[in-house]
Amino acid sequence: MNFERYLCSQLVEFRNGANEATVNLEEIWESGAVLESEEPVEEGAWAEIRCGAAYFAGHVVDVERHDFGWRLTIEFSPMTPWK
């Protein structure tokens, strides 16, 4: 499937189990998002994203290490799509 993606740079609250952090939302599309994090997260882990009244939940489907931290790809639950 081809999804229209939107680039952004927005700080959001990220929760993974009992761990909470502020991360940067880099990209978003209807069924997922890419986040930049200073801490690694296990692939397959449950994740929640909050920003103001917006809430998304899903699973981490990809984790990439780079010079400044970690790039996390989240696939949203069908119950919390963007748009």
VEXDREN-2710 file (C-alpha; in Angstrom, 1 decimal):
% VEXDREN-2710
k/r/px/py/pz
1/MET/0.0/0.0/0.0
2/ASN/1.2/3.5/-0.7
3/PHE/0.4/6.0/2.1
4/GLU/0.7/9.7/1.8
5/ARG/3.3/10.7/4.4
6/TYR/3.8/14.1/6.1
7/LEU/7.1/15.4/7.4
8/CYS/6.9/17.2/10.7
9/SER/9.0/18.0/13.8
10/GLN/6.8/17.9/16.9
11/LEU/7.7/16.8/20.4
12/VAL/5.3/14.2/21.6
13/GLU/5.0/12.0/24.7
14/PHE/5.9/8.4/24.1
15/ARG/5.0/5.5/26.4
16/ASN/6.3/2.0/26.2
17/GLY/5.2/-0.1/29.1
18/ALA/6.2/1.7/32.3
19/ASN/8.8/3.9/30.3
20/GLU/7.8/7.4/29.3
21/ALA/9.9/9.9/27.3
22/THR/9.6/13.0/25.2
23/VAL/10.5/12.1/21.6
24/ASN/10.4/13.9/18.2
25/LEU/7.6/12.9/15.7
26/GLU/9.4/13.0/12.3
27/GLU/6.8/11.6/9.9
28/ILE/3.1/10.6/10.2
29/TRP/0.6/8.9/7.9
30/GLU/-2.8/7.3/8.4
31/SER/-1.6/4.1/9.8
32/GLY/1.8/4.9/11.4
33/ALA/4.6/7.3/12.3
34/VAL/8.3/7.6/12.6
35/LEU/9.8/8.9/15.9
36/GLU/13.3/9.9/16.9
37/SER/14.3/8.7/20.4
38/GLU/17.4/9.0/22.6
39/GLU/16.6/5.5/24.0
40/PRO/16.1/2.2/22.2
41/VAL/12.8/0.4/22.2
42/GLU/12.3/-3.3/21.4
43/GLU/10.9/-4.1/18.0
44/GLY/7.3/-5.6/18.5
45/ALA/6.7/-3.6/21.7
46/TRP/3.4/-1.9/22.4
47/ALA/3.7/1.9/22.2
48/GLU/1.5/4.9/22.9
49/ILE/1.9/8.5/21.5
50/ARG/0.2/11.6/23.0
51/CYS/0.3/15.2/21.9
52/GLY/-2.4/17.4/23.4
53/ALA/-5.7/15.7/22.8
54/ALA/-4.3/13.4/20.1
55/TYR/-3.6/9.8/21.0
56/PHE/-2.2/6.9/19.0
57/ALA/-1.4/3.4/20.0
58/GLY/0.3/0.5/18.1
59/HIS/3.4/-1.6/17.8
60/VAL/7.0/-0.8/17.1
61/VAL/7.7/-2.4/13.7
62/ASP/11.2/-1.2/13.0
63/VAL/14.1/0.2/15.1
64/GLU/17.2/1.7/13.5
65/ARG/20.3/3.0/15.4
66/HIS/22.0/6.1/14.1
67/ASP/24.5/8.7/15.3
68/PHE/22.0/10.7/17.4
69/GLY/19.8/7.9/18.8
70/TRP/17.1/5.6/17.5
71/ARG/14.6/5.9/14.7
72/LEU/11.3/4.1/15.6
73/THR/8.6/3.1/13.1
74/ILE/5.2/2.7/14.7
75/GLU/2.2/0.9/13.1
76/PHE/-1.0/2.3/14.6
77/SER/-3.8/0.1/15.8
78/PRO/-6.8/0.3/13.5
79/MET/-8.7/1.8/16.5
80/THR/-6.4/4.9/16.5
81/PRO/-5.7/5.9/12.9
82/TRP/-4.4/9.4/12.1
83/LYS/-6.9/11.7/10.3
END
